[in-house]
Amino acid sequence: MAELTNIEIEKQREYIQKMRLVNEVRKTAPKAFVETYGCAQNENDSERICGMLFDMGYEFCDDVKDADLVIYNTCAVRENAELRVFGNLGALKHLKAKKSSLIIGVCGCMVQQGHIAEQIKKKYKHVDMVFGTHALVRLPQLLWEAMENGRAFDIHSSDGEIFEGITTKREKLPLAKIPIMYGCNNFCTYCIVPYVRGRERSRTMESVLKEVREVAELGYKEVMLLGQNVNSYGKDLDCGTSFAKLLTEVCKVDGIERVRFMTSHPKDISDELIEVMAENDKICKQLHLPVQCGSDRILKKMNRSYTREKYLDIVKKVREKMPDIVLTTDIIVGFPGETNEDFEETMSILREVEYDMIFSFIYSKRKGTPAAEMEDCLSPEEKHKNFERMVEFQNVISKKKNDAYLGKCEKVLVEGPSKNNPEFLSGRTDGGKIVNFQGKDTLVGEIVTVKITEVKTWSLIGEIID
């Protein structure tokens, strides 16, 4: 593991300055449209993309038709996300025909796959830039090369670089996403992430804490620590640190009132982490713990490295220490070889654990992963039937969990206007429950006490009482 050298960082700063000088000559500042697909890690990458673009003199727009530069930051986890990107790229061909100066770029996990990058290169000749996850820092140089030479491609692989010192243009208060590590070592047989993001590389604790202090000074009250598997943080640093120790230090930063993290892999969660979560009031009592399947046979085929019994033992420990913990999970339905009997094992684990919410998906084949070559058992119709049955079953549990909040008073960190009703404000409880309520815009970024007056399956409605 190594951080980018000063020479590499300085080189990109030179290209930022060159691009800025070009843009300053224009009568009006060029506009950039950046769209993100996928996980919170991708969202953080887009914040750094926007930070570099801002330094280069770009302004930002919400309509692709107004843009001088379009960048799609892509996801490779599910096929639907890839299809949406290809559909949008096809539509941009007509836009570029009308606006020849438009620059189009595609980056992220999807294009880190060589066959996808080649497909874009051959079939979407109106795309000017393609760069993978490891080339993110080279955006200023690639943009310059695309303007000078017509096209620029960089999907090189590297497991050793940590991107420090890149300007970040963050989302509005109060939540700041902060990566603590990159990549993954687990190689679940269905997952493309280790192939497109490389092996695990932890940032130093000093680098993480420096960024946490910076966002605290900017007024952010909540941080979300990001990693494909945060529980293995520090193992590659060989200095005795751990994720539990990092959490403890982050909580000491003045101004930070809430700390969240994702994602936790069950095989690496430690008793030390559970203790630290339980003892520290700043750490939100919310845990996303992906189970993926309730069948030991399928878990082994997935290479998840834990059994159903081991997983349930973790849940028991967590709830003994934090009875009010909000538990969420990921579940894949229709993994190759899964039978209806295996699916019933998943249903039984939903029944036993009673998650507050699940994020569920029908298995999506990813080229290059071992699961893509495995034989299937169930028909697509059977998979969809099982999926719909599971969602309906979980909805009842989620509503039951939310019903327990009726009449209670909850501390809510106000995030902004509600997405569904702009006349309401929206925020989250310590456990991550969405609460909508009436209030003034000046409350954004503040923690208020809200009494829950109405309950829905996915959200709560209340009124401020202080």
ZIZICOR-V656344 format. One record per residue. N is the residue number from 1. PSI is psi in whole degrees, 0 to 359 (999 if undefined). OMEGA is omega in radians with two decimals (NA if undefined). Layout:
# ZIZICOR-V656344
<<N | PSI | OMEGA> <N | PSI | OMEGA>>
This chain:
# ZIZICOR-V656344
<<1 | 136 | 3.12> <2 | 144 | 3.04> <3 | 157 | 3.06> <4 | 141 | -3.12> <5 | 160 | 3.10> <6 | 326 | -3.14> <7 | 316 | -3.13> <8 | 317 | 3.12> <9 | 316 | -3.12> <10 | 324 | 3.13> <11 | 316 | 3.14> <12 | 326 | 3.08> <13 | 325 | 3.09> <14 | 318 | 3.12> <15 | 325 | 3.05> <16 | 316 | -3.14> <17 | 321 | 3.11> <18 | 317 | 3.12> <19 | 323 | -3.14> <20 | 319 | 3.13> <21 | 320 | 3.10> <22 | 315 | -3.08> <23 | 332 | 3.14> <24 | 336 | 3.13> <25 | 334 | -3.10> <26 | 152 | -3.12> <27 | 321 | 3.09> <28 | 151 | -3.13> <29 | 136 | 3.11> <30 | 151 | -3.09> <31 | 140 | 3.13> <32 | 140 | 3.05> <33 | 117 | -3.12> <34 | 122 | 3.13> <35 | 136 | -3.05> <36 | 137 | 3.03> <37 | 144 | 2.99> <38 | 213 | -2.88> <39 | 179 | 3.12> <40 | 330 | 3.08> <41 | 318 | 3.08> <42 | 320 | 3.11> <43 | 320 | 3.10> <44 | 321 | 3.07> <45 | 320 | 3.13> <46 | 326 | 3.07> <47 | 324 | 3.10> <48 | 324 | 3.04> <49 | 314 | 3.14> <50 | 327 | 3.09> <51 | 316 | 3.11> <52 | 319 | 3.12> <53 | 320 | 3.10> <54 | 317 | 3.11> <55 | 333 | 3.13> <56 | 0 | 3.07> <57 | 12 | 3.13> <58 | 146 | 2.90> <59 | 173 | -3.03> <60 | 147 | 3.14> <61 | 161 | -3.11> <62 | 354 | -3.12> <63 | 123 | -3.09> <64 | 333 | -3.13> <65 | 339 | -3.14> <66 | 357 | -2.94> <67 | 148 | 2.94> <68 | 340 | 3.13> <69 | 129 | 3.08> <70 | 128 | 3.07> <71 | 125 | 3.01> <72 | 118 | 3.08> <73 | 112 | -2.82> <74 | 165 | 3.13> <75 | 145 | -3.14> <76 | 6 | -3.00> <77 | 321 | -3.11> <78 | 150 | -3.06> <79 | 324 | -3.09> <80 | 320 | 3.14> <81 | 320 | 3.13> <82 | 319 | -3.13> <83 | 322 | 3.10> <84 | 319 | 3.13> <85 | 313 | 3.13> <86 | 321 | 3.10> <87 | 317 | 3.13> <88 | 322 | 3.11> <89 | 321 | 3.10> <90 | 318 | 3.14> <91 | 328 | -3.11> <92 | 341 | 3.12> <93 | 319 | 3.14> <94 | 324 | 3.13> <95 | 320 | -3.13> <96 | 332 | 3.09> <97 | 329 | 3.12> <98 | 335 | -3.04> <99 | 84 | -3.00> <100 | 338 | -3.12> <101 | 352 | -3.12> <102 | 132 | 3.07> <103 | 131 | -3.10> <104 | 129 | 3.13> <105 | 144 | 3.05> <106 | 131 | -3.10> <107 | 181 | 3.03> <108 | 197 | -2.98> <109 | 320 | -3.08> <110 | 315 | -3.07> <111 | 354 | 3.04> <112 | 344 | 3.02> <113 | 122 | -3.03> <114 | 319 | -3.08> <115 | 330 | 3.09> <116 | 317 | 3.12> <117 | 319 | 3.12> <118 | 322 | 3.13> <119 | 317 | 3.12> <120 | 319 | -3.11> <121 | 321 | -3.06> <122 | 320 | -3.00> <123 | 340 | -3.09> <124 | 70 | -3.03> <125 | 349 | 3.09> <126 | 355 | 3.07> <127 | 129 | -3.02> <128 | 330 | -3.08> <129 | 137 | 2.99> <130 | 121 | 3.12> <131 | 139 | -3.07> <132 | 184 | -3.08> <133 | 327 | -3.08> <134 | 347 | -3.10> <135 | 12 | -3.09> <136 | 315 | -3.08> <137 | 340 | -3.09> <138 | 8 | -3.14> <139 | 312 | -3.12> <140 | 318 | -3.14> <141 | 318 | -3.14> <142 | 323 | 3.11> <143 | 318 | 3.10> <144 | 315 | -3.13> <145 | 322 | 3.12> <146 | 321 | 3.12> <147 | 325 | -3.10> <148 | 319 | -2.96> <149 | 353 | 3.13> <150 | 317 | 3.14> <151 | 151 | 3.12> <152 | 129 | -3.12> <153 | 139 | 3.06> <154 | 102 | 3.08> <155 | 33 | -3.14> <156 | 154 | 3.11> <157 | 142 | 3.09> <158 | 134 | 3.12> <159 | 2 | -2.95> <160 | 356 | -3.00> <161 | 140 | 2.99> <162 | 128 | -3.08> <163 | 97 | 3.05> <164 | 154 | 3.04> <165 | 15 | 3.11> <166 | 133 | 3.09> <167 | 137 | 3.13> <168 | 125 | 3.04> <169 | 98 | -2.95> <170 | 162 | 2.97> <171 | 165 | -3.08> <172 | 162 | 3.09> <173 | 154 | 0.23> <174 | 0 | -3.02> <175 | 131 | 3.05> <176 | 128 | 3.09> <177 | 128 | -3.08> <178 | 114 | 3.09> <179 | 138 | 3.08> <180 | 346 | 3.12> <181 | 165 | -3.14> <182 | 154 | 3.04> <183 | 181 | -3.09> <184 | 143 | 3.12> <185 | 2 | -2.91> <186 | 330 | 3.09> <187 | 51 | 2.94> <188 | 139 | -2.93> <189 | 344 | 3.14> <190 | 353 | -2.88> <191 | 135 | -3.13> <192 | 350 | -2.98> <193 | 312 | -3.13> <194 | 334 | -3.11> <195 | 333 | -3.09> <196 | 340 | 3.11> <197 | 356 | 3.04> <198 | 189 | -3.11> <199 | 166 | -3.09> <200 | 129 | 3.03> <201 | 118 | -3.14> <202 | 138 | 2.95> <203 | 154 | 3.08> <204 | 153 | 3.12> <205 | 324 | 3.14> <206 | 318 | 3.14> <207 | 318 | 3.14> <208 | 313 | -3.11> <209 | 326 | 3.09> <210 | 316 | -3.14> <211 | 322 | 3.11> <212 | 317 | 3.12> <213 | 322 | -3.13> <214 | 315 | -3.12> <215 | 329 | 3.08> <216 | 319 | 3.12> <217 | 333 | 3.12> <218 | 354 | 3.08> <219 | 2 | 3.09> <220 | 132 | -3.12> <221 | 346 | -3.10> <222 | 138 | 3.05> <223 | 144 | 2.99> <224 | 117 | 3.14> <225 | 128 | -2.98> <226 | 145 | 3.02> <227 | 153 | 3.08> <228 | 330 | 3.08> <229 | 83 | -3.04> <230 | 336 | -3.09> <231 | 340 | 3.12> <232 | 11 | 3.12> <233 | 137 | 3.01> <234 | 348 | -3.09> <235 | 330 | -3.13> <236 | 352 | -3.09> <237 | 339 | 3.08> <238 | 44 | 3.14> <239 | 13 | 3.06> <240 | 4 | -3.13> <241 | 169 | 3.12> <242 | 170 | 3.12> <243 | 322 | 3.11> <244 | 319 | 3.12> <245 | 320 | 3.11> <246 | 315 | 3.12> <247 | 317 | -3.14> <248 | 317 | -3.13> <249 | 321 | 3.12> <250 | 322 | -3.11> <251 | 344 | 3.14> <252 | 349 | -3.08> <253 | 124 | 3.12> <254 | 139 | 3.10> <255 | 333 | 3.09> <256 | 121 | -3.08> <257 | 340 | 3.12> <258 | 140 | 3.12> <259 | 123 | 3.05> <260 | 170 | 3.08> <261 | 157 | 3.01> <262 | 145 | 0.10> <263 | 152 | 3.11> <264 | 129 | 3.01> <265 | 128 | -3.08> <266 | 329 | -3.07> <267 | 341 | -3.06> <268 | 0 | -3.12> <269 | 136 | -3.03> <270 | 158 | 3.05> <271 | 326 | 3.12> <272 | 317 | 3.14> <273 | 317 | 3.13> <274 | 319 | 3.11> <275 | 315 | -3.12> <276 | 318 | 3.10> <277 | 316 | -3.07> <278 | 325 | -3.02> <279 | 338 | -3.03> <280 | 118 | -3.09> <281 | 336 | -3.13> <282 | 334 | -3.12> <283 | 120 | -3.07> <284 | 140 | -3.11> <285 | 67 | 3.13> <286 | 133 | -3.12> <287 | 120 | 3.03> <288 | 112 | -3.03> <289 | 91 | -3.05> <290 | 126 | 3.08> <291 | 327 | 3.11> <292 | 319 | -3.13> <293 | 153 | 3.14> <294 | 359 | -3.09> <295 | 126 | 3.11> <296 | 324 | -3.13> <297 | 316 | -3.14> <298 | 323 | 3.08> <299 | 322 | 3.11> <300 | 318 | 3.10> <301 | 330 | 3.11> <302 | 348 | -3.06> <303 | 45 | -3.11> <304 | 345 | 3.02> <305 | 24 | 2.97> <306 | 162 | 3.09> <307 | 169 | 3.06> <308 | 316 | -3.12> <309 | 317 | 3.13> <310 | 317 | 3.14> <311 | 313 | -3.13> <312 | 330 | 3.07> <313 | 322 | 3.09> <314 | 313 | 3.13> <315 | 318 | 3.12> <316 | 314 | 3.12> <317 | 316 | -3.11> <318 | 315 | -3.10> <319 | 334 | 3.05> <320 | 321 | -3.13> <321 | 327 | -3.08> <322 | 82 | -3.06> <323 | 331 | -3.09> <324 | 14 | -3.11> <325 | 140 | 3.03> <326 | 117 | -3.09> <327 | 131 | 3.05> <328 | 164 | -3.08> <329 | 170 | 2.99> <330 | 142 | 3.10> <331 | 133 | 3.05> <332 | 127 | 3.09> <333 | 136 | 3.05> <334 | 27 | 3.05> <335 | 146 | -3.11> <336 | 128 | 3.14> <337 | 351 | 3.14> <338 | 132 | 3.07> <339 | 173 | 3.07> <340 | 330 | 3.08> <341 | 319 | 3.07> <342 | 319 | 3.13> <343 | 323 | 3.11> <344 | 329 | 3.06> <345 | 323 | 3.07> <346 | 317 | 3.10> <347 | 322 | -3.12> <348 | 330 | 3.12> <349 | 328 | 3.02> <350 | 318 | -3.13> <351 | 321 | -3.07> <352 | 317 | -3.08> <353 | 320 | -3.05> <354 | 72 | 3.11> <355 | 152 | 3.02> <356 | 327 | -3.13> <357 | 149 | 3.03> <358 | 150 | 3.00> <359 | 108 | -2.97> <360 | 147 | -3.08> <361 | 147 | 2.93> <362 | 136 | -3.07> <363 | 133 | 3.13> <364 | 119 | -3.09> <365 | 131 | 3.11> <366 | 115 | 3.14> <367 | 132 | 3.13> <368 | 351 | 3.11> <369 | 152 | -3.14> <370 | 324 | -3.09> <371 | 335 | -3.11> <372 | 339 | -3.13> <373 | 0 | -3.10> <374 | 148 | 3.12> <375 | 151 | -3.09> <376 | 161 | 3.11> <377 | 309 | -3.03> <378 | 150 | 3.07> <379 | 160 | 3.07> <380 | 324 | 3.13> <381 | 319 | 3.12> <382 | 320 | 3.14> <383 | 315 | -3.14> <384 | 322 | 3.11> <385 | 316 | 3.11> <386 | 317 | -3.13> <387 | 311 | -3.11> <388 | 322 | 3.10> <389 | 319 | 3.14> <390 | 316 | -3.14> <391 | 316 | 3.13> <392 | 319 | 3.12> <393 | 316 | -3.13> <394 | 325 | 3.11> <395 | 322 | 3.12> <396 | 318 | 3.13> <397 | 316 | -3.12> <398 | 318 | 3.10> <399 | 318 | 3.11> <400 | 317 | 3.11> <401 | 316 | -3.14> <402 | 328 | 3.12> <403 | 330 | -3.11> <404 | 346 | -3.12> <405 | 348 | -3.08> <406 | 125 | -3.14> <407 | 351 | -3.14> <408 | 159 | 3.05> <409 | 128 | -3.08> <410 | 142 | 3.00> <411 | 123 | -3.04> <412 | 126 | 3.03> <413 | 117 | -3.02> <414 | 124 | -3.07> <415 | 332 | -3.12> <416 | 193 | 3.14> <417 | 147 | 3.08> <418 | 141 | -3.14> <419 | 328 | -3.08> <420 | 339 | -3.13> <421 | 98 | -3.07> <422 | 348 | 3.09> <423 | 349 | 3.11> <424 | 154 | 2.95> <425 | 160 | 3.14> <426 | 144 | 3.09> <427 | 186 | -3.10> <428 | 147 | 3.01> <429 | 174 | 3.05> <430 | 322 | -3.14> <431 | 4 | 3.08> <432 | 8 | 3.11> <433 | 135 | 3.11> <434 | 129 | 3.12> <435 | 128 | 3.08> <436 | 138 | -3.07> <437 | 161 | 3.11> <438 | 142 | -3.13> <439 | 172 | -3.11> <440 | 150 | 3.14> <441 | 336 | -3.13> <442 | 347 | -3.14> <443 | 349 | -3.14> <444 | 128 | -3.11> <445 | 354 | 3.14> <446 | 157 | 3.04> <447 | 121 | -3.09> <448 | 159 | 3.08> <449 | 126 | -3.09> <450 | 130 | 3.04> <451 | 127 | -3.09> <452 | 120 | -3.08> <453 | 345 | -3.13> <454 | 145 | -3.06> <455 | 134 | 3.01> <456 | 174 | -3.08> <457 | 320 | -3.04> <458 | 357 | -3.10> <459 | 171 | 3.11> <460 | 152 | 3.09> <461 | 138 | -3.10> <462 | 188 | 3.11> <463 | 141 | 3.14> <464 | 137 | -3.13> <465 | 0 | 3.10> <466 | 999 | NA>>
